[in-house]
C-alpha cells in the first residue's frame, strides 16, 4: 500500500538543503536544537516528510512506510531537495518514543549496517547457495527463505530487494544473517588491514567535551562524522584522530566554543597519551 504525501496549501516551504551535498541529519540538527515546529519535506526520486514539534520528531512518512521505519529510510536518502514549512500542522503521531530514543535506535541501526558492510560492502554484491558439509539442521524464517530462493549467483542484493519489495537494508540484513550461518557464500573475501588504533578513552573524551557545547545531540554528531570518515569507534586509526577532531569541531557554530573544544580535547588527549 502506498501513502500519498499531501502538499501544504499555503506553500510556505523554505529550501534548506540538497541531500546530494549534505546529510539529512545535518539538516535536522539545527531544527532540533532550536526547537522548531513544522514539516521537513524531501522531494526527489524518493519522497518523505518528517514532522517536528518544538524540536521533537513525532511523525515520519515516505511513499511506502510510516513512523520509525520511514524515519530510518529517510535518514538513508542520498538525493532530493529538502524544504521546511513551519505552517504545516501535525495531524497524526506515528513515533511514540522520545526523539532521543529514536536517534539511539537510528544510531544502533547505523552501527549494525556498518557491521554488515564488512561482509557486504555494496548492494551490488552477489551471493549463491553454499554447500552444507556439517550435516546440521538449520531453521530459517520465511524472509530468509525468500532471500535464499533468489540468491542464484546472478542477482545482486539490490535486484533481490526490488523483487521482494524490500528496502535495501532489509535485504542486506537477510543476506548477512544467511552468510553468517553458512547458507550463502560470496566470491571475494578480503582480510582486514592491521593498523594502530586510538586509545580506548578517545571517544569518551570527545563525547563529554562535545556535550558541553552541543548538548544531547553530541553522540549522534560523532556517529555521523564517523560514517563520513567510513570508520568505526572500536577500530579507529590513530593517524586519523587529528583530522577527525578538526572535522568534528566544524560542527560547532560558535567560534569561541569551537576553539575551546579543540584546545581542551587536544590537551586531554595528549595527557591521556602520556599516561597511557
N, C-alpha and C positions, 0 to 999 in steps of 0.2 A: 504493500500500500504506500503510495507516495503522498507526501504532505506538500501542499501548495503554500508558498510564502506570500503573505499579503502585504503589499507595499503601503506605506503611510499615505493618507490623503493630503497631508499638509506639506509633504516634500521639503522637510526641514533638514534632510540628511546633509552632513558635512563630511567631505572626503578627508580621511585621516591616515590613509596609507595604502600601499600596494604590497601584497604578500610575496610578490616576486623579489622584493628588496628588503622586506622587514617581516619578522615573525609575528604571528597574531598575539603571542604572549607579550611582546614588547609594546604592542598597541594597547592591550588591555591593562598593562601595569599602571600607567598614569590615571586611567579611568577608575581603577580600583583604589589607588592611593588617594585620589582627590574625591572619592566617594560620589562619583557621578551616577545619575539615574537616566536610563534611556536604552535604546537599542543599537547594538553593533551589528551591521549588516555586511555580509560578504557576497559579492556578485562576480561571477566568472564562470569557468567550466563547471564548478560546483557552487551551490548557493547555501547560505546558512545565516542564522541570526542568534545573537546572544543578548539576553535582557539583564540589565543591571538595576538594582535598587539601592541607592546610597552606597555604591561600591560592591555590593554583594551580587553574585551571579545566581539568579533564581530560575532561569529558563533558557533552554537552547533548542534549536530545531534546524535540521537540514532537510533535504528533499526526501530522505528515507528514514530518518531517525529523530527522536526527541529525547530531551533530558540529558543525563550524564554521557551516554554514548554519543549523542550528537555533539556535545562539547568536545569529546575526545577526537571525533572526526574532524571538527573544525580546527582544532589545535594542530592537526597534521597537514592542513591545507598549505600548499606552496605557491598558489596563484590566486588572483582575484583582487578586485578593488574593495577597499574597506571604508565604510562610512558610519557615522554616528548620528543618531537622531534622538535628542532629549525629549521630543514631543510625543513619541510613541509610548503608550502606557502598557504595562504588563497585564495580559488577560488570563494567563494561566501560569501555575508554578509547577515545573516538572523536575526541578532539582531540589529535593527536600533537605539535603545535607548542607552544612556550612560551606562557605567558599573556601575556607582553609582546608577542610577535608576534601573538597572537590579537587583542589590543587595538589593535595597529597596523593590522591588516587591517580591523578594525571601523571604526577612525578613517578609514582610506582610503575605505572604502565610504560612510561618512557624508559625506565631502567630495565624493565622486562624486555622491551623492544631492543635495547642495546645488547642485551644478553643474546637475544635471538639473532641479531645481526652478525655475531661472531661466527655463527654456523651458516646463516643465510644472509649474506651481505646485500643482496638485491632481490627484488620481486621477479627478476628475470631468471633467477636460479631454476634449474630443472632437476626433479627427483624421479626416482624409479623404485619399484618394489625391491626389497632386499631379501636374499635367500635366508631362510631360517635354519640355522645349523644347531641351535641349542635344544630344539625339540620342546621348548616350554610353551604352554598356552599363554596367550596374551588377550586381555579384554580391551576392547576399544569402544568408543562412543559412536553414535550414528554420524556425527560430523567427521570424526576421524575416518570412518569407513568411506564416506563420500570423497574425502581427500585421497585415500588410497586408491579408490576406483579411477580417479582421474590422473594420478601420478604415473604416467605411462612412459616417462623418459623423453617425452617430446614437449608436452605442455609446460609452460612456465607457471610459477606461483601466481603471477598476475592474471594469466589466462584462466587458471583454475578458479580464482576468486570471482572473475566475471561470470564464468559458467554457473557457479553456485550462488551468485548474487550475494556474496560476502564482501565486507570491506577487506582490504589487503592485510590489515593487522590480524584479523581472524585467520585468514589463510596461512599467513606466516607462522602464527602460533600453532595451528594444527600440524603443519609440516614439521615444525621444530619438535613437537611432542612425539611424533611418529619416528623422527630421526633418532631421538634420544632412546627410545625403546627398541631400536634396531629394525623397524619395519620399513623404513625408507633409507635410501642411500643416495649420495651425490658423488660426482666425479672428482672434483678438486678439493683437497684438504690441505690447508696451509698451516704451518707451525707458527705460533706466536713468537715474535722477536723479543728477546730479553732486553730490558732497559732499566736504568737507575730510576727509582721512584722517589716521590716526595715523602717527607716524614708523615707518620700516622696522624699527627695533630694538625697538619696543614689546613685541611678543610674545616676543622673545628674552630681554628682561629679566624678563618675567613668568614664563617657564618656568624660568629659572635660579633666581630667588628662591623660587618655589613649590616647586621640587625640594628646596630646603634644609629645608623644613618638612614636606613631604608625601611625598618620595621619588619613585620612578619613575612613580607614577600621575599626577603633576603635568600632563604634556601632555594627558592624556585628560580630566582635570578641566577644563582650559581649553577643550578642544574641546567638551565637554558644555555648558559655560557659554555658549560661542559659539552653540550650537544653541538654547539658551534665549533668547538675545538675537536669534536669527534673523539673525546677521551672519556674515561670513567674515573671516579674518585679513587677506587682501590688500586688502580694501576696507572696513576697519573705520572707522566715522566717529569723528572726533576728539571730537565733543561727547558721545559715549557712553563715553569712556575711563574717566572717574572712576566713574560708576555700575557699569561692568563690573569695575573694580578692587575696589570695595567689595563687590560680589556675590561675587567670587572669594574675598575674604578670609573670607566667611561659611562657606566650606568647611573652614576651619582650626579644629578643635575647641578647641585650647589658646588661651585669651585673650591670653596674653603673646606667643605666637608670631604670633597674628593681628595684634596691634598692631605688632609688629616688622616683619612683612611689609608692612603698609600704609605704615609710616614709611620703610622702606628703598626700596621700589619708587617711592613718590611722590618721594623725594629724587633717585633715579637718573633717573627720567623727566623731572623738572624740569631737572636738569643736562643731560640729553641734548637737551632742547628748546632750552636756551640755546646749546649748542654748534652744534646744527643751524641 
